[in-house]
Amino acid sequence: MVVTLNRPAARNAIDQAMIGELHAVCDRLEAGPRPLIIIGSGGVFAGGADIAQLRDRRRGEALLGINSRLFDRIAKLPQPTVAAVAGPALGGGAELAYACDIRLAAPTARFGNPEPGLGILAAAGASWRLSELVGRSVAKQVLLGGSTLDAERALRVGLVADIVQEADLLGAAHALVDRMLRAVPLALRLTKLVLDAPGPHPVADDLAQAILFETEEKHERMTQFLERSRK
């Protein structure tokens, strides 16, 4: 599934309507798992959350975790997710990209979290997810020091998998998904589930492998491999 963030007049800022639409996307992907590509329109990924709406939110809305619940849901989708980022991915836009499994960047991509300058914190996953992705030092440079990561630095610190020209960005995301789809879907799903489980998890590894060992796909794929190797 390809989702395009499309609010050009607001630099694709994430508003309440977009949150509802992305929850609807999650409904479909949880019912029928398949990979997800998220891309922005007009050379911008997402300039942040909608400040006009955010300004009026109070304690009750903060406790609802309006953005964080959505991004957690995207992070936990059964099949891999790819953020194809051109232009700014700031604030909530950056947190949406962080929630995806893999990020690709155009040369124009910029990742940043300027929330403290607006009197709030990056509370939709950046305060812990970014640290997991790039390490605590770089995360502090972004979250406390106000640094932005351009495409080259994002690649160096491992935040993005590759840099491709903006005109080729969606095609590169499709190629990445196509490569993943050559794997057995259940193996891909269980790999993501185990990979995202907290801490060492040898029992989970064994249980997931036990499930896969019983599948026809495993027997067929390995038989094909052995037959090819004999030729």
Steps between C-alpha positions, in 0.01 A plus 500: 500500500625848414381793713568857390488779758325775307434834668715724279370826645617388846825323395320171562464578871332215686154613612213314662348401166828351382534309828154350444590405143824335610309301765272382217811391309611303806157335521545369146860388547429322827212312334696425182874534569720639223793743492437874529680789329442853634606797287422872503371711213655814357858430603415495873455197724324671791582833659377390842174477687236762423601784734159670480339186642789422734487845660147437629568157647514478878601242757214264416598480134865445594401203715308351207827475306329597175814481285697249704223237493484528121876478451522202736231332295694563179819367661318179598344426160557135408694562178793738436447873461711742296512881530612665174614842617558806283528847650419572864395227741466709814328458835215254461608441141841383620335282764284337234814422299675365812204264557554335160730201471720643225554852369619610156601861441521739211798742511257768622390303808535662844408338831451708814299545817459870586225437758683654802508832311120488508485424870433127469701181457510243222257268674390275213798267515803713414622522861570126502461372143764734353750395764444136404555584134808724513634483856454725801762760405354578158147489639596762759652720231164493320260509796695731731740682270251572225716342230346376178635198317535551127495200270877445506527507877184291539667238282824514700325446833280221362166680510444443127589200289587688182488836322334508158396783273156636579363398158606142574392491866168320464650258250782421742246438778308263273823318410582460869152363572520268199830363635339437840197337339722232350521363856228279646238739648470308828877491542513875440220561750655286773845651442356848555311383810810346659728785393275756669459299821683665793821355638659159427230255395639153422171333592309724260760422231449127556121523499492706182742259333290204614197649325696556179653152506149355466401700191480371145674817379812417701517147356435620144751788511776278643426225249527751215829629644647150520386415149658816359826434684529155339485640148 
